[in-house]
Amino acid sequence: MVRLNETERKWLFELLRDRSFERRRVVLASGRESDFFIDCKQAVLTAEGHSLVGSLMFDTIEQAFTGCEAVAGVELGGCPLASAVSMKSFERGNPLPALYIRKEAKDHGSKKLVEGDKSLREGLQVVVLEDVITTGGSTLKAVEKLKLVGAKVLGVIALVDREEGGADALRDAGLKLVSLLHRSDFMT
């Protein structure tokens, strides 16, 4: 069981509730319709949001993912998470490089699928960071892309689990998932 700093976790929840959570009809990346939306970037991209997610996700890695050597953010919402965790890991004396996983390889320049690839090596143990998990589909695609470049994915940390089947899909794929917050936290 992961034990997080409860003061930081509550502060992050309040920031997400105030800046990111909306009750409105929206079509999600999965194609599903929902009566609420959580745009985590609105909270994460603040200075305090960066600090809080960096701290809480790094603590989660330290407790739940022994052997982690890098963090990977799924484009676009996971990228600031990976940067925040990487920075916090350096400050705490256990530096973890950040990787950004593109949805599609660039069509120009380096044509990379994974940014930060100079940190990659065969068997690099990576934790994937996601802002929101719904069905798990985009996360599973990102995991496959990391495997293609030789990484070993230890698991996934999500800022918010919408509790719509994504956790089960990840577990069915053999991936451990730790979520900092859940749909039920916002629906009280």
C-alpha positions in Angstrom: 0.0 0.0 0.0 1.3 3.4 -1.0 1.3 6.0 1.8 1.2 9.5 0.5 1.7 12.9 2.3 -2.0 13.5 3.0 -1.6 17.3 3.2 -0.1 17.3 -0.3 -2.7 14.9 -1.6 -5.6 17.1 -0.3 -3.9 20.3 -1.6 -3.6 18.6 -5.1 -7.2 17.5 -4.9 -8.4 21.0 -4.1 -6.3 22.4 -6.9 -7.8 19.9 -9.4 -11.3 20.4 -8.1 -11.0 24.2 -8.5 -9.1 24.4 -11.7 -9.7 21.2 -13.6 -13.0 19.6 -12.8 -16.2 20.5 -14.6 -19.7 19.0 -14.7 -20.6 19.2 -18.3 -21.2 16.9 -21.3 -18.0 16.0 -23.1 -16.7 13.4 -25.6 -13.6 11.8 -24.2 -10.5 10.6 -26.1 -12.0 7.1 -25.8 -15.0 8.3 -27.8 -17.3 7.8 -24.8 -19.6 10.6 -23.6 -19.4 11.8 -20.1 -21.2 14.2 -17.8 -18.0 15.5 -16.3 -14.5 16.5 -17.5 -11.2 16.7 -15.7 -8.6 18.8 -17.6 -5.7 18.0 -15.3 -3.4 20.3 -17.2 -5.2 23.4 -15.8 -3.9 22.4 -12.3 -0.7 20.6 -13.2 0.7 23.5 -15.2 0.6 25.8 -12.2 3.8 26.1 -10.2 2.1 24.5 -7.2 0.6 21.8 -9.4 4.0 20.9 -10.8 5.5 20.7 -7.3 2.6 18.6 -5.9 2.4 16.0 -8.7 6.2 15.8 -8.7 6.3 15.0 -5.0 3.3 12.7 -4.8 4.2 10.7 -8.0 7.9 10.4 -7.0 6.8 9.2 -3.5 4.6 6.6 -5.2 7.4 5.4 -7.4 9.7 5.0 -4.4 7.1 2.9 -2.6 5.4 0.9 -5.3 7.9 0.6 -8.2 11.3 -0.7 -7.0 13.9 -0.5 -9.6 12.4 2.4 -11.6 15.1 4.0 -13.8 13.0 6.6 -15.8 9.5 8.0 -16.0 7.5 8.4 -19.3 4.7 10.8 -19.9 2.0 10.1 -22.5 1.5 13.0 -24.9 0.2 15.5 -23.9 -1.2 15.4 -20.4 1.5 13.0 -19.1 4.5 15.1 -20.3 4.4 17.7 -17.6 4.0 14.9 -15.0 7.2 13.3 -16.2 9.1 16.6 -16.1 7.8 17.3 -12.6 8.7 13.9 -11.3 12.1 14.0 -13.0 12.9 17.4 -11.4 11.7 16.2 -7.9 13.8 13.0 -8.3 16.9 15.1 -8.9 16.1 17.3 -5.9 15.7 14.2 -3.7 19.0 12.5 -4.8 17.5 9.7 -7.0 17.5 11.3 -10.5 15.1 9.7 -13.0 15.2 10.9 -16.6 11.9 11.9 -18.3 10.7 10.4 -21.5 7.8 11.8 -23.6 5.8 9.2 -25.7 4.3 10.7 -28.8 1.0 9.5 -30.2 2.6 9.4 -33.6 6.2 9.6 -34.7 7.3 13.1 -35.9 7.0 13.4 -39.6 10.0 15.6 -39.8 13.4 16.1 -38.2 14.4 13.1 -36.0 11.0 11.4 -36.6 11.1 10.2 -33.0 8.3 8.3 -31.3 9.9 8.7 -27.8 11.6 12.0 -26.8 14.5 11.8 -24.4 15.7 8.7 -26.2 19.4 9.3 -25.3 18.4 7.9 -21.9 16.9 4.7 -23.4 18.7 1.4 -23.3 17.5 -2.2 -23.7 15.7 -3.2 -20.5 15.4 0.3 -19.0 12.8 0.1 -16.2 10.2 2.7 -16.8 7.0 3.9 -15.0 4.4 5.5 -17.2 2.6 8.6 -15.9 -0.9 9.5 -17.0 -3.1 12.4 -16.1 -6.4 10.6 -16.5 -7.2 6.9 -17.0 -10.6 6.1 -18.6 -10.5 2.9 -20.7 -6.7 2.5 -20.6 -6.5 2.4 -24.4 -4.1 5.3 -24.9 -1.9 4.0 -22.0 -1.7 0.6 -23.4 -0.6 2.0 -26.8 2.1 4.1 -25.1 3.3 1.0 -23.2 3.6 -0.8 -26.6 5.7 2.1 -28.0 8.0 1.9 -25.0 8.5 -1.8 -25.5 9.3 -1.2 -29.2 12.3 0.9 -28.1 13.5 -1.7 -25.6 12.1 -0.4 -22.3 10.6 -2.6 -19.7 7.4 -1.0 -18.2 7.0 -1.6 -14.5 3.6 0.0 -14.3 1.5 3.1 -14.4 0.7 6.0 -12.1 -2.4 8.0 -12.9 -3.3 11.3 -11.4 -7.0 10.5 -11.7 -8.8 7.2 -12.4 -12.2 7.8 -13.9 -13.2 4.3 -12.7 -14.6 3.4 -16.2 -12.6 0.1 -16.8 -9.1 1.4 -17.4 -7.7 0.0 -14.2 -9.0 -3.5 -15.2 -7.7 -3.2 -18.7 -4.2 -2.3 -17.4 -4.3 -5.2 -14.8 -5.4 -7.6 -17.6 -2.3 -6.5 -19.5 -0.2 -7.4 -16.5 0.5 -3.8 -15.5 0.3 -2.4 -12.0 -1.7 0.8 -11.6 -1.6 3.3 -8.7 -4.0 6.2 -8.9 -3.6 9.3 -6.7 -7.3 10.2 -7.0 -10.4 8.6 -8.3 -13.8 9.6 -9.9 -15.4 9.0 -6.5 -13.2 11.7 -4.9 -14.8 14.3 -7.2 -18.4 13.0 -7.0 -19.1 13.7 -3.4 
